[in-house]
């Protein structure tokens, strides 16, 4: 969509690293190193000179505590022009899309012309922090000149031992204490999503991703990455071409004793990065870059985390469609982040419900049913994995390429995120 | 003030020990309360059994309210009525299930029966059939609610059947009170269906902890408010609370402030210390005035005018000067009637020009005023007078969307009741279905509810907050 000043940001290319299971091949690559690999690949693929990149916007969820602005670190590590400024954004699992929409807004406002946007996460390198109690107790030793009494005082504060041991980091909602899988489990129950439906959806995701890999469809999007051990990783590590509903049916519930969510129909902890090059339309022509797609609209929403944590896309996607002046029926592709099969299926149910549309969206008709043939055509996070900050950039990359290759016109993106957040965006092919 | 028996009853061992002795010692159930701010989904994840017979008229309103409040409905309904639950279930992820789906060991948090379809005495059998098997499965601090219609334009038998519901509810309240559970009747006038939801949210939630055995009428008398807010309902509103220094007044001021109101805390100049402290802690305004003074009403009106008007007026200030009639001096009679009744009427009149449209007036009546009490002819006269005042004033202000109601507290643990001799106090506490005194917050919750935009269906009424007291009609 053109801005008031007539400027439009276009996606000219995107790449990602292979996505691999946490604590596997990329264990020794932190989120900055993964970002460097993706951006280096992007520059190589687009043929852009280092000095052309004016700004960098990067999304991440697990940020290194001492250098949280990883966008800047990636630019510096890559020896981009020192003038290429950088900012890091975080909006849970929508961080990658957030980085891209921030970049698009900056371009359309006329502030910059060439921005690299994307995101990365390395669950393998999540910092295990000391509990605040230990930090506070140790402070007198670190600051000033401690006396013997100070040492004794610290010792006396460090009991019981259970309170001072570092805890395993977990992705739990701060307000409800619920792990995300537990929230998704409740959504499955409340929206009456069966185990069979979830498993079928997960199998489809794996089969489609496997087909994309086998056909070479992902080759133009993936940059091989060499780990510090010298091993080259060329392909995604989590996709299982041979999985089946029967195999998934054998898995035990992961979040509740009588639950329906399993490791098979939930997305896995993943390491990876994705990067997208956004450029103003004139600059793209000047640089001889072929525009693939533009973001016609986007929308971010919030819902009560204690209610249905991951329903956000059911509100954000219709809002994005409205802003683009389009209907769901106009969409050639729909790409939804698959945090859990149950969450995607719940959102699909909401979009298909007229009662939901009336009460929650203030419109008479349901947003609509989504044809499975158009939904997540190359699989999604269930099969590929979900490096939190990278997923949004992966989706934009795959859909921009898909629009360009197929000659079709529109794609709708939907992402759910921790904190009860949801994101939606409409991509349109640029002629 | 702590209640020894309630505290004792919280200990499960002590509870079973006392009960095993077979002594006639009541062990009242500690009540579930909700002191936090109002929530969007006050009934989140509660199990609500819903019953009705053919011809019931409130299924749609009920279905929407329950799903939007976060409740999981379990239905014992004819299929034609159950259909109303489908859409709301989809919308809020609260699919209705048949009552049989409630597992054997699971308790129901609330039982709701839409009795509007009952047309004759034989039809009352459905009431028995719904509640009889379920009453033993109601959880602690559970809720039983019966919905009915106002009796206008009905055959005598229909009117009798509808009136019978009140006796049923009052008795049920007494039977389930030992669980800390309450039973109430909600009477919905034709056309007032859209105003039912906020009332149900209150009656079914922990906010109505001490309201039991009461009929609550919802009608269209006062001008309606479009989509009243359910949370932060008092933002940008100014509320006056008289007698705010302590007890019920203080609890009300705090509760209103918690929902976003700017509260003008009024009390006698002699209580300036606690009043100012309260006003500071809730970011309100302190105002010193003696309600017995002739110029108090105009001074209050001036103060509120300088704030830009007032939306909520809570007439809480009141005094007791107990003496049997034979020994009562005339000045004591006058004092009580002046402050408790005449001042309320004069202040309301003086505030009328500064009271904004859709405003709310809540007066404090008392069970003593409804039931009468030894040594309180003056006090009871003043508090019964309030009942008549709100009934008439409500009519006059309804077209401006202003409602006028009263709450009538029963035995509430305040400084006033702490002064009662211990033996009498102990008996007074137990003389209610819930077997315990209420907290000032319980009355405050009822006041805040009546003062909220969502209570636009209730006006001219007196709501008892008495735990189902054994006295009074």
Interface residues (C-beta under 8 A of the other chain):
Chain A: X187 X190 X191 X192 X304 X306 X307 X308 X311 X346 X349 X350 X353 X354 X355 X356 X358 X359 X360
Chain B: X40 X41 X44 X64 X68 X70 X86 X87 X88 X90 X91 X92 X93 X94 X95
